[in-house]
Amino acid sequence: MAPSVVGMQLSFVRAVTRQGGAFTREQALDICSPAELRARLRRGIWRRTPWQGLYVDGELPDDVPALVRAASLWLGGDLLACHTTAASLWGFDLRFPEAAKSEPLHFLGPADIDNRRLRGLQVHPSSLGTDDAVMIAGVWCTPPARTACDVTRLGAPIDALATLDAALRTGWCTREELNAAALRMRGMRGAARLGRLIPLADRRAESAMESRMRWRFLDAGLPAPDLQIEVGATGRRHRLDIGWREHRLGAEFDGHEAHMTRAQLAADRDRHNWLTEHRWTLFHFTAVDVYRRFEPMVAYARRYLLSPTVIMAP
């Protein structure tokens, strides 16, 4: 191979590496013919993206980071991933897969950039600037605390507390950092929600649905429940998702009851009976309760919480 060809190949590899595995048709044609490009695509050596004339290395996982890096190259300019797109990179995007696929990737630019929707992309101007950008998985994006606050204030109310719980659970940010990010957003749309929910966020929440269930109780004005309550006696210990200790009341989210085996069902009933014997009331709720029948769900808890306080045995 001629030295000039080798040099072009090395230059191409360096450019693709620098671009996170994404490259343009023009860059590809510097090292191969159109027929060779098509052949590499057929063999899976390279892979198409949703944007015409833009490809990625076929060895890269077909995941969000690879797609975001390709989109960044297609957009050009000093843009960074934000909102749910950044949340997916930080590991606390709570959207269902179907919704995530149908929504655009979100990017942030300077305050004077046009707020525009492109093919599969949404570009937002930023009044807070982009100087705090952080790189993760080869992508420049908003920092984790800022990302969590953006998703919380702009997303559906039922997902707000769950997003903050998940952000803390990943370990990428602290409550202090969330408070600092929220302070910068004062006066922005949805910012009041941050002030109410950040003090209630808890990294101990083990799932988004558990957080959504807890939010329903809080939104109805009930006292804040504790999380991961341990109940022990007679040599046994059990843990409840959330509950109110002084009332011996617990609530559990059942996400996989339809797939429970006989052994799991028997163990669950034995646990429930044991808690009842030790004067605990345990409610079980599902996604239908959390999303559609939340008023009866809240009413069950309210009746117990408004009854005379139970004095717990030492």
N, C-alpha and C positions, 0 to 999 in steps of 0.2 A: 504494500500500500504506500502510495506516495506520501512524503512528509507533510505536504500541504493538506492532504485528505485526513491524515492522522490528527493534525492540528485542529481541523474543523470538527472532527469527532470529539476530541477532548474539550474544545470550546463549547460544543453542544451539551456534553455531559455536565460541565461546570455550570452552564446556564440553567439546565433543568434542575440540578441540585439546589442552586440558589433560589429557584422559583418553587421549591417544594414538590417537585415531580411533575409540574404542569409546564406545558410549552405550546407555542402557536404553530400553525401550519407553516408559516414562513420560516420559522426556526427549523422545523423538520425538513423542509425542502432544501435547506442548506447542506444536508448530509445525505439525502436520498431523493429519488425521483418520485413523481406522483404515484406511479404504479407500485413502487416499493412501499410508500406510505400506506396505500390501501392494503397491501399484503400484510404489513405489520399489524394493522388494525384487525384484519381477519384472523390472524394467528393469536391475537390477544397480547402481543408484545407492547402495543400501545392501546389506549382506550379512549373512546369519544367521551365528551362531556355534553351537558345540555346546550353549550354555546358553540355555535358554528366556528370551525377553524381553531378549536382549542382542544388539546388532548392531554392525557396524563399517562405516566408510566404504568404499564399493565401490572407490574408487581406491587403497586400500591394498593392497600385495602380500599374497597369501594365504600368509603365512609364519609362522614361529614367533614372532617379536617381536609381530606383530599379535595372534596367538592368546593370547600371554602377557599382553599389555595388557588384552585382553578378560577373561581369567580373573581378573586382578587386580581389575578393576572388579566382577566378579561376586562375588568372595570378600569384598571390602571389608576394612577394617582395615589395619594397618601390616604387611603381609606382603611378602616379597620372593622372587624366583625363586632356586632353589638347585639343587644336584646337577646332573643331566644337562640340566635345563631352562636353568640358568644357563650350563652348558658350551656349549650350542647358541648362546647369545647371544654368548659370547666367542669362538666359532669353533673349539672343540676337542671337540665332541661326536662320538664315534667310533662311535655306534650305526649299524647298518644302517637304511635308511629304513623298512623294514617294522617293525622293532622299535620305532623311535621313534614311529611312528604308533599302535602298540598300547599304549604305556606312558603313564601319567598325567604331567601336568605337576606339577613339584615346587615347593612354596612353603614358606618358613620363617617362623615367627612367634616370639613370646616363649616363654620356658621353660614358662609355665603354660598355654599353648594346648593344646587337645585334639589328639592325634595322630589325624587322621581321614582317611578316604578318601571323597571326594565324586565326583561324575560327572566322570571324566576328570582328576581332580585329587588330589594327595596333599599334605596339610598336615602339616608336621613342627614339633614344638617344638624350640627351640634352647637348648642349655646354654651356648653361647658368645655368645649375644646377637646382635643385629642392628644394632648401632651402626656397624659397618663397611660398611654397604650402599653400593653404587656404582650409578649409573644408566648404562645403555647401551641404545641403541635405544629410549629412552623407558620403560625398565623398570628398577625397582629390583631389584638382585640381589646375591648374595654376590660379593666381589672375586675376580678371576681365580685368584690363588694358593690362596685358601681353597676355591674351587670345584674346582680341579684336585685338591686333596688329598682333598676329600670324595668325588669320583668315584673316585679311585684306591683309597681305603681301603674303600669300600663296594661297588665294582663287581667284575666277574669278574677273577681274577688275571691272565689273559692280556691284559686290556685296560689293566692298571695302568701299566706302563712306557710303553705307547703314548700314554696320556693325558698323562703328564708330558712326554714328548717333544713332543707336539702343543702343549701349553700353552706351553712354552718357544719353540717355533717361531713361534707367533703374535706373540711379542714383548710380550704383555700382562703377563707376569710374569717374574721372574728366579729363579735357583736360590736366592738368598738369601731372597727372599720366600716361596718354597716351604718352605724350612727354617723360617722364622719361623711360617708357618701350621701346619706339622707340629708344632712345639713346643707350640702352643696346644692341639693335639689329643691330647697324650700321655695315655694311659690310655683313650682312646675306642676303640671297635671298629675294628679294622683299622689302627690307628695304627702298629703295628710295621712294617707293609708300607712305610710312607712312609720310615722310617729306612733301610730296605734299598735302596729304589729311587731316591730323590731324587739320591744321589751318582752314579747310573748314567744318569740322564736326560740326553738330548743333543738339542739343537735341530737338529742336522745330519740326523737321521733324516728321510727324505723321504716316508715313507708310514706309515700305521698298521700295515700288514701287515709292512713291513720291521721295525718296532719289535717286533711280536709274534714274528717269527722270532728276533730278537736275544734277546728274553726267554726263549724256549725254551732257548737255549744257556746263558744265565746261570742259569736255574732248575735246570739239570742240573749246575751246579757247574763249568762250563767257564770258562776265563779270559775276561775281558771283551774283546770284539773292538773294533777301531777302526772308525770309520765313514768312508764316502766316501774310500776309499783310492785314491790315484792311482798307477798303474804306468806307467812310461815307459821307452822304449828305442828305439833305431834310428829316431828321428824320430816315434815314435807314443806317444800317451798314452791310457790307458783308466782309467775310474773304476769301482770296485767298491762295492756297497752296504755291506758289512761285511767284515771279514777280520782275519787274524792275520799281520802282516807277517813276523815272524821265522820263520814256518812256510810262508810263501808260499801261504797258504790263504785263499780268498775264498768268500763265500756271497752269492747273489743271490736276491731274491724275484721270481718271474715272475708278474705279475698278468694279463697280457693275451696269453699265448702262443697262445690259440685265435684271436686276431684279427690275428696277425702276418702281414704281407704277405711275398711272396717276397723282396723287396728287404731288408726288415727281418730276415728269417730268414737270408739270406745274410750280411748284415753281422754278425749275432750269432754265426754259426758262424765267420766270419773272426776276430772278436774272441776267441772261445774258443780257436781254434787258435793264435792269436798268444800268448795268455797261457800256454798249454801249452808252446809252444816256448821261452818264457822262464821255464820251471820254476815256473809258478804252477798250483795246482790250484783250479778254480772249480766249486763245486756250485751247482745251480739247484734251487730249491724253489718249490712252489705252495701255495695255501691248503689243499689237502688234506693236504700234509705238515705244515704249521704247526698245523692243528687236529686231524688224525686220525692222521697217521703221523709224529708228532714223535719217537718213540723211535728209529726208524731214522735220521731226519735228524740227531739228536744223535749217534748212534753213528758216522756217517760222519765228522763233525768230530772226535769224540773220538779216533778211530784216528790221524788225522793229527797232532793236537795232542800225543798221547802218544809219538809217534815222535821220534827224535833231532832236535834243533833244526837247522833249515837255516840256514847262514851265508849271508847275502845278499851279493851282489856289490856293490861300491861304485857 
